[in-house]
Amino acid sequence: MIYLGLTGWVAMVKVRLPRVEWSPVELASRLSRRGIRFNFASGSPDPGLIPLSRIREAVEHVLSEYGTGALAYPGAGGFKGLRVEVARYLGDYLGISADWRDVIITSGAQHAIKLLAQLLVRRGVRVYVEDPTFYETLAPFRFQGGRVVGIRVTNNGMDIGQLAKAVDEGGVVYTIPSCHNPTGVSMSEESRRELVKLAEERGLVVVEDDPYTILSSNALRPLRALSSSVIYVGTFSKVLGPGFRVGFVVAPGWLRGSLERLEQHDFSTSTLTQLVVYELLRMGVISEVLDKARSTYKSKLSRLIEALNNYMPSSLQFNPSCGFYALVRLGINAERLLRTAVKFGLTYVPASRFFIGKGPVDSARLSIGVIKAEDIEDGVKLLSRLVKDQY
């Protein structure tokens, strides 16, 4: 038996921790304060689109109907009724055919990615990701010892040609093919089919992270609709609110049982929130939210792109097609400017760490999630002025 002592434990933790850095999203959040008018940082949905009265109605019904049972320990895999409703939701809104048994409820999409990383990644396993990609999802892969390999992003999404050259045999592909975070681009239909074919030929496991397709009227079908081999990760955070922490995985048969067993270790997702989301789905609240949400986010993204073209020409690095985000180059250190910007009531997320390896230090991710539509133009004007003042 090895006795480490406190010093030994501290050293061991420090060895593992460098794989997990502070998130730039967390940095922006910590620097933010009340009085922020131009919030280009948050990935939360527009507060005006959260169906608060319907949520209150669902909570009251759940507590009345289930009593203390709503506060009991959850079972691994999730509440059956919710899994059935999620399977129906996937078919109705996303064209994904799934048996309810293939649906595993998780505490948000990030929890799903963490579980999948624990099952699929070990030291040396290659994880192919878009470069840049959503920073938060890199941490679980790196913590498991995975070798993260960046694949170039174009306005048509991940460059499948470059991926084909990079892949030998096996490995994991993590992708956000629709309304990509942080670039806003979407993978073309041709590239989606090429990716599915490549995965079959080379023995790749594809993990599709898809928070935004549901909010877009022009997004293409998810990869999972093209192949049942794709592991699909979804969430209700962008429709009902991130505080619910309810997401899900649509898992192939070979993975489902292992995912359920692993989820036993953290008792799955809150019974109360599962039941509330179940009731909201049964009540048809999703359809009530979607029409307005789709038009709102489309309009806000268009306003952001127009404002950037008018006041910060050439700053936009990609052509966003849907979702919440645009990636820009500011011409000066984005983290340093952020500390000034918050004093003027403006936040964004420095994006250099969204890149694999060393990304441009002047990169910033702008989000249209929570900012008011009428504030977008003035916010971009202010950002442009702050950049010019630093020269």
C-alpha positions in Angstrom: 0.0 0.0 0.0 1.4 3.4 -1.0 1.0 6.2 1.6 1.1 9.5 -0.2 0.5 11.9 2.7 -0.9 15.4 2.1 2.1 16.6 0.1 1.8 13.5 -2.2 -1.9 14.1 -2.8 -1.3 17.8 -3.5 1.4 16.9 -6.0 -0.8 14.3 -7.7 -3.7 16.8 -8.1 -1.3 19.4 -9.6 -0.1 16.8 -12.1 -3.6 16.2 -13.4 -5.0 19.8 -13.1 -2.9 21.4 -15.8 -5.1 19.5 -18.3 -8.0 21.7 -17.1 -7.6 25.4 -17.3 -10.0 28.2 -16.2 -12.6 28.6 -18.9 -12.6 32.0 -20.8 -16.4 31.9 -20.4 -15.9 31.7 -16.6 -13.4 34.6 -16.9 -16.0 36.8 -18.7 -18.6 35.8 -16.1 -16.3 36.7 -13.2 -15.5 40.1 -14.6 -19.1 40.9 -15.3 -21.2 42.6 -12.8 -24.7 44.1 -12.5 -25.2 47.0 -14.8 -23.8 45.2 -17.9 -26.0 46.5 -20.7 -24.2 45.0 -23.7 -23.8 41.3 -22.7 -22.2 39.6 -25.7 -20.7 37.0 -23.4 -23.6 34.8 -22.2 -24.7 31.7 -24.0 -28.0 31.6 -22.2 -31.2 32.0 -24.1 -33.1 35.3 -24.3 -34.8 35.9 -21.0 -37.9 37.1 -22.8 -38.3 33.7 -24.4 -38.3 31.6 -21.3 -41.9 30.4 -20.8 -41.9 31.3 -17.1 -45.7 31.1 -16.5 -45.9 27.7 -18.1 -42.9 26.5 -16.1 -44.6 27.6 -12.9 -47.8 25.7 -14.0 -45.7 22.6 -14.6 -43.9 22.8 -11.3 -47.2 23.1 -9.4 -48.7 20.2 -11.3 -45.6 18.0 -10.6 -45.7 18.7 -6.9 -49.4 18.2 -6.7 -49.3 15.0 -8.7 -46.2 13.3 -7.4 -45.8 14.8 -3.9 -42.5 13.8 -2.2 -41.9 11.3 -5.0 -40.8 14.3 -7.1 -37.9 14.7 -4.6 -36.9 11.0 -4.6 -33.6 9.7 -5.9 -33.6 9.4 -9.7 -32.8 6.2 -11.5 -29.9 5.7 -13.9 -30.9 6.5 -17.5 -33.6 8.8 -16.5 -37.4 8.8 -15.9 -39.0 6.6 -18.5 -41.8 9.0 -19.2 -39.3 11.8 -20.1 -37.3 9.4 -22.2 -40.4 8.5 -24.2 -41.3 12.2 -24.7 -37.7 13.0 -25.7 -37.8 10.3 -28.3 -41.1 11.7 -29.7 -39.6 15.3 -29.6 -36.6 14.1 -31.6 -38.8 12.6 -34.3 -41.2 15.5 -34.5 -38.7 18.4 -34.5 -35.4 17.0 -35.7 -36.2 14.0 -37.9 -34.3 11.6 -35.6 -35.9 8.1 -35.2 -35.0 6.8 -31.8 -36.4 4.2 -29.4 -37.0 5.6 -25.9 -34.5 3.0 -24.5 -31.8 4.7 -26.6 -32.4 8.0 -24.8 -30.3 8.6 -21.7 -31.2 11.7 -19.6 -28.2 13.7 -18.3 -27.7 16.8 -16.3 -27.2 19.0 -19.3 -25.1 18.5 -22.4 -21.9 19.1 -20.6 -22.6 16.2 -18.2 -23.3 14.1 -21.3 -19.9 15.0 -22.8 -18.2 14.2 -19.6 -19.8 10.8 -19.3 -18.9 10.0 -23.0 -15.3 11.1 -22.5 -15.0 8.7 -19.5 -16.3 5.9 -21.6 -14.6 6.6 -25.0 -11.4 8.3 -24.2 -8.2 7.1 -22.5 -4.6 8.2 -22.7 -3.5 8.5 -26.3 -6.9 8.2 -27.9 -7.2 10.8 -30.7 -10.2 13.1 -30.4 -10.8 15.1 -33.6 -12.5 18.4 -33.1 -13.3 21.5 -35.1 -10.6 24.2 -34.7 -11.8 26.4 -33.1 -14.5 24.7 -31.0 -16.4 25.2 -27.8 -13.8 25.4 -25.1 -15.8 23.8 -22.3 -16.1 20.5 -24.0 -12.3 20.1 -24.5 -11.7 19.8 -20.8 -13.3 16.3 -20.3 -11.4 14.9 -23.3 -8.1 16.3 -22.1 -8.7 15.2 -18.5 -9.1 11.6 -19.7 -5.7 11.9 -21.4 -7.1 12.2 -24.9 -5.0 13.6 -27.7 -7.0 16.5 -29.1 -6.5 17.1 -32.8 -7.8 20.2 -34.4 -9.4 20.1 -37.8 -9.8 23.4 -39.8 -13.3 25.0 -39.9 -14.5 26.7 -43.1 -17.8 28.4 -43.8 -19.1 24.9 -44.6 -18.1 23.5 -41.2 -15.4 21.0 -40.4 -13.0 20.3 -43.3 -13.7 16.6 -43.9 -10.9 16.4 -46.4 -8.4 17.5 -43.8 -10.0 15.1 -41.3 -9.6 12.2 -43.7 -5.8 13.0 -44.1 -5.4 13.2 -40.3 -7.2 10.0 -39.4 -5.4 6.7 -39.3 -7.7 4.1 -37.7 -10.2 4.7 -34.9 -10.6 7.7 -32.6 -13.4 10.0 -31.6 -14.8 12.9 -33.7 -16.5 15.6 -31.6 -18.5 18.0 -33.8 -21.0 20.8 -33.6 -22.2 20.6 -37.2 -25.1 23.0 -36.9 -24.9 26.6 -35.7 -21.3 26.0 -34.5 -19.9 27.5 -31.3 -18.0 29.8 -31.6 -18.2 30.5 -35.4 -21.9 30.2 -36.2 -21.2 28.2 -39.4 -23.0 25.0 -40.3 -21.7 21.9 -42.0 -22.9 21.4 -45.5 -25.1 18.4 -46.5 -22.3 17.0 -48.6 -19.8 17.2 -45.7 -22.3 15.6 -43.4 -22.6 12.6 -45.7 -18.8 12.5 -46.2 -18.3 12.5 -42.4 -20.7 9.6 -41.8 -19.1 7.6 -44.6 -15.6 8.3 -43.3 -16.6 7.2 -39.8 -17.9 3.9 -41.1 -14.8 3.3 -43.2 -12.2 4.3 -40.5 -13.9 3.0 -37.4 -14.5 6.5 -36.0 -17.0 7.2 -33.2 -18.9 10.4 -34.0 -20.2 12.5 -31.1 -22.7 15.2 -32.3 -23.3 18.1 -30.0 -26.5 19.9 -31.1 -27.9 22.6 -28.9 -29.0 25.0 -31.7 -30.6 23.1 -34.6 -34.0 23.2 -32.8 -33.8 27.0 -32.7 -33.2 27.5 -36.4 -35.7 27.3 -39.2 -33.0 26.8 -41.9 -30.6 24.3 -40.2 -30.0 21.0 -41.9 -30.9 17.6 -40.4 -28.6 16.4 -37.6 -26.0 13.8 -38.4 -27.9 11.3 -36.2 -30.8 11.6 -38.8 -28.3 10.3 -41.4 -26.8 7.5 -39.3 -27.9 5.6 -36.2 -24.2 5.1 -35.4 -23.8 8.7 -34.4 -23.9 9.5 -30.7 -26.3 12.5 -30.4 -26.1 15.0 -27.5 -29.0 17.4 -27.0 -30.2 19.8 -24.3 -33.2 21.8 -23.3 -31.0 24.6 -21.9 -31.5 26.9 -24.9 -35.3 26.4 -25.0 -36.4 26.1 -21.4 -33.4 27.6 -19.5 -29.9 26.3 -18.6 -30.8 26.1 -14.9 -32.9 23.0 -15.5 -29.7 21.1 -16.3 -31.6 18.5 -18.4 -29.9 17.1 -21.5 -29.8 13.8 -23.1 -27.8 11.3 -25.2 -29.2 9.2 -28.0 -26.8 6.3 -27.8 -26.2 3.3 -30.2 -27.1 0.0 -28.7 -23.5 -1.0 -27.9 -23.1 2.1 -25.7 -26.4 2.4 -24.0 -26.0 -0.1 -21.1 -22.5 1.2 -20.3 -23.8 4.8 -20.2 -26.6 3.9 -17.8 -24.2 2.0 -15.5 -21.7 4.9 -15.5 -24.5 7.3 -14.6 -25.3 5.3 -11.4 -22.2 7.0 -9.9 -23.8 10.4 -9.8 -27.5 9.3 -9.5 -28.4 10.7 -12.9 -30.4 14.0 -13.1 -32.7 15.6 -10.5 -36.1 13.8 -10.4 -37.9 17.1 -9.9 -36.5 18.8 -13.0 -36.9 15.7 -15.1 -40.6 15.6 -14.1 -41.1 19.3 -14.8 -39.5 19.0 -18.3 -41.7 15.9 -18.9 -44.8 17.9 -18.1 -43.6 20.8 -20.3 -43.2 18.5 -23.2 -46.6 16.9 -22.7 -48.2 20.4 -22.5 -46.7 21.3 -25.9 -44.7 24.2 -24.5 -41.8 23.5 -26.9 -43.9 24.3 -29.9 -45.2 27.4 -28.2 -41.7 28.7 -27.7 -40.1 27.7 -31.0 -41.8 30.0 -33.5 -41.0 33.1 -31.7 -37.5 31.9 -30.7 -36.5 31.0 -34.2 -37.6 34.4 -35.6 -36.0 36.3 -32.6 -32.6 34.7 -32.9 -32.5 34.9 -36.7 -33.3 38.7 -36.4 -30.7 39.2 -33.6 -28.0 37.4 -35.5 -28.7 39.4 -38.6 -28.5 42.6 -36.6 -25.1 41.6 -35.2 -23.7 40.7 -38.6 -24.9 44.0 -40.1 -23.5 46.0 -37.2 -20.1 44.3 -37.5 -20.0 44.9 -41.2 -20.9 48.6 -40.6 -18.7 49.5 -37.6 -16.0 46.8 -37.5 -15.5 45.8 -41.2 -13.2 42.8 -41.8 -13.4 41.7 -38.1 -15.8 38.9 -38.8 -13.8 35.6 -39.3 -16.7 33.4 -40.6 -20.2 33.8 -42.0 -22.6 32.7 -39.2 -25.7 31.0 -40.5 -27.6 30.3 -37.3 -27.3 29.9 -33.6 -26.0 32.5 -31.1 -22.4 33.3 -32.1 -20.0 35.2 -34.2 -16.2 35.0 -34.0 -14.3 38.3 -34.5 -10.7 39.6 -34.5 -10.3 42.8 -32.5 -6.7 43.6 -33.5 -5.7 43.9 -29.9 -5.5 41.5 -26.9 -9.1 40.4 -26.2 -8.6 39.5 -22.6 -6.9 42.8 -21.8 -9.6 44.8 -23.6 -12.3 42.9 -21.7 -11.1 44.4 -18.4 -11.7 47.8 -19.8 -14.9 46.9 -21.6 -16.7 45.8 -18.5 -16.2 49.2 -17.0 -18.3 50.5 -19.9 -21.0 47.9 -19.4 -19.9 45.6 -22.2 -18.8 41.9 -22.1 -17.7 39.2 -24.5 -15.7 36.0 -24.3 -12.0 36.1 -25.2 -11.7 33.2 -27.7 -8.0 32.4 -28.1 -8.5 29.2 -26.0 -11.3 28.0 -28.3 -8.5 27.1 -30.7 -6.4 24.0 -30.5 -2.9 25.0 -29.7 -2.2 28.7 -29.6 -5.1 30.8 -31.0 -5.1 34.5 -32.0 -5.0 36.5 -28.8 -7.3 39.1 -30.4 -10.1 36.6 -31.0 -13.5 37.2 -29.3 -16.8 35.4 -29.3 -19.9 37.6 -29.5 -23.2 36.1 -28.5 -26.7 37.3 -29.2 -28.3 35.1 -26.6 -29.3 37.5 -23.8 -28.6 41.0 -25.2 -31.7 42.9 -26.2 -32.1 43.3 -30.0 -32.3 47.0 -29.8 -28.9 47.1 -28.0 -26.9 45.1 -30.5 -25.9 48.0 -32.8 -25.0 50.3 -29.9 -23.0 47.5 -28.4 -20.9 46.9 -31.5 -20.4 50.7 -31.8 -19.1 50.8 -28.3 -16.8 47.8 -28.9 -15.4 49.5 -32.0 -14.7 52.7 -30.1 -13.0 50.8 -27.3 -10.8 49.0 -29.8 -9.8 52.3 -31.5 -9.1 54.0 -28.2 -6.5 51.3 -27.4 -4.4 51.9 -30.5 
